[in-house]
Amino acid sequence: MTQELNIILNISLRILKKYQSERSNVTISINTDPVSKFRVHNIAKARNQCLNIIRSKFVSFNYFIMIDCDDVSTPDVNLDPLKYYLTDGLDDWDGLTFNKEKYYDLWALSKFPYSYSCMHFKDWKAWGPYIEKIIKNTAPWTLIPCLSAFNGFGIYKTDKFKNGFYDPSLRLDLLPKHLLAINEKVAGPILTKGKAGLIDCEHRSFHFMAINQNGARIRIAPEIIF
């Protein structure tokens, strides 16, 4: 670990501890295990620790969120779409994500016929224009069904997701074979050798597990909250 990174981490920890001292029910978890060379493994481990805390302390809560705590989630928050989907749209979703001015998180996206990871196909650029066209042609306050999405922020119904976990490995076993076959038909053969065979976006396995185990409904809202 470089000295600069160590300084940044210490500053972040001080900020978190100050936040903890001002509020109740705030848990800080610090990793003491070796760090993986794959960033997605480290992120998945952190998210799974969040899930462990939810299951041990907050399992009675109706909802929980996952959020990327970087610059994609730092602008002012537009709460109106979130309020709407938590009331009028309550029965239309179990996992809900939102749009951005440019839909950037293509790695987490699985939307038929592109049901698997864009990073596992040579024609990976097709995912972006496809979802942007769908969002553009979707009426306001109308949710878009998908198999996986994140885009920096997701809100989840606890009962539908509490028994899953984030797995950053290639989990083709979680996707029905006919969907993978259709994906290969439109984007070419799936890549599973080298790095492509070792990692995938951690959100995909989490969402696929909830769908397979609990019939979870994953949705994208065309509105922007950040």
Sequence and secondary structure as in RCSB ss.txt:
>XXXX:A:sequence
MTQELNIILNISLRILKKYQSERSNVTISINTDPVSKFRVHNIAKARNQCLNIIRSKFVSFNYFIMIDCDDVSTP
DVNLDPLKYYLTDGLDDWDGLTFNKEKYYDLWALSKFPYSYSCMHFKDWKAWGPYIEKIIKNTAPWTLIPCLSAF
NGFGIYKTDKFKNGFYDPSLRLDLLPKHLLAINEKVAGPILTKGKAGLIDCEHRSFHFMAINQNGARIRIAPEII
F
>XXXX:A:secstr
  HHHHHHHHHHHHHHHHHHHHSSS       S   SSHHHHHHHHHHHHHHHHHHH TTSSEEEEE  SGGG S
    HHHHHHHHTTGGG SEEEEE SS    TT BBTTB S GGGSTTGGGHHHHHHHHHHTS TT  EEESB  
TTEEEEEHHHHTT     S  GGGS HHHHHHHHHHH S   SGGGGT   HHHHHHHHHHHHH   EEEEEEE 
 
